[in-house]
C-alpha cells in the first residue's frame, strides 16, 4: 500500500515539475504574434482550398493582417464573414459577387459518341495527353473526374460520364478551372440561369458526327435574344447567362438542345445515371 | 559494443522489426497522414525528431529509476529500497508529452523554419503509441542510453520509410479505378496489409 502511495506521489511530482517547466518556457520563449491573425483565421472557412492563391486559410489570414491582402479575396467566405473580417481590420468592406463553376459540355454517354475505349490512368489530364480519352469530341468533357476529385467542397458529380457542377454547393474557388485539361470549366455569376453547354470550336456537321447535343451555331437563339447570346465563330455563348430562363430557352428553340437552363442541365442523364450505377 | 551490434540495431529497427509494419504501432498517423507524399514527408521528419528526443530522455530517466533505490520514512512508516520501475509507462508518457510541448515552444522561438516544416505534426505525435513503444522497447531490452537514442532515431526512420512508401502507393491508387466497395479506407487497409507482408521478407535478414 505504501509503495502505491509513493508511486502516486512520484508521478504527481513528475507531472508538477513538467507543468511548471512548460509554463515557464511558454512564458519565457513566447513568440509575439498579432492576435488579429487568429481572429481573421477563425472567420475564414478553413477549407484550405487555395482558391485565393495563398497556401491555405491560415496563410491568407496572415497576409490579410500583415501585408494588407484584400479581405474579400476568399471566394468561399460569406459576405457576412467578409464584413466581420473588415471590421477586425478596420477597413471598408467591398462588395463581391458570388461565382459558381460551369462545365460547358452536355456530352454524357447517351449524347457523345465513343470512338475508343480508354483504359489508362483514371485521370483527365493523363487521358488528355493520351489521345484525349474515349469520346470522339476533342473539346468536351472527358468525364474521368479530375475536377470532382480536386473539388474541396464535393460540388462536382460525375454522372453518366459527364462532370456536372451543383451550383448550390459550389463556392467558386476555381480549383476545377485550373485542373481541367480541356479548359471547359468557367466561373460565372451565381445568378446564371442557363448556358449554351458546348465548348467545341469545330464546324456544325463535324460536331454532329460525335455528339447529338452540340451547339451548331445556327444562331436561332441569337435572333431570339441578340443581347443575351454572342456568336464566336462556330460556337454561341450566353454572355448574359442571368437572363436565360425557361421561357427564353423555349422561344429560342435550340434544334440540338445545347441551350439549357441550369435546372434542365442538372437533371440531365439522371435516369440513365441511376441505371448505370445499378448495373455496376 | 561491437560494431555489428550497431548494424543489428539500425537494420533491425528500420527494416526487420519495422515499428509500423512489423510491430503494428503508430497505425493512426500511418493511415491518417498518408494521403499525400508531401505531408507524409513532414510527418516522417517530425516522428524521427520526436522519437530521437523521447528515446534519449526516457532512457536517461529509466536508468535513473533503476539505479535510485528510494528509502523513505513517513512517521512510523519505513519503506526500504522501493523499486519504481513498474511506473515506467506512466512516467514515460507524461515526460514525452511534456518534453514535446517544451521543444515545440523552443522551436517556434529559435528555429521558425524547422517549426514551419514540423510544427503542425508535433502535437499530433506527443502521445503517439509508436513513440511510447520505442521507449518501452528500449527499457524492456535494457539498452544503454546511446543505443536507445540510436534505436529511437532508427525506429523513426523505419516509420518514415513505411509512411512514404504507403503514401506513394495511395497517391497512385487515387488515379485507379477501384470497385466502389473498396474505395477509401478499405483499399488503404488492404494496401497496408500487403505492404506489411512484403516487409516480412526482411525477417530472414537477421538470424
Interface residues (C-beta under 8 A of the other chain):
Chain A: X2 X3 X6 X7 X10 X11 X14 X15 X18 X19 X21 X22 X25 X26 X29 X30 X31 X121 X122 X123 X126 X149 X280
Chain B: X70 X72 X74 X77 X79 X82 X84 X86 X87 X90 X91 X94 X95 X98 X99 X101 X102 X105 X106 X108 X109 X110 X174 X175 X176 X177 X180
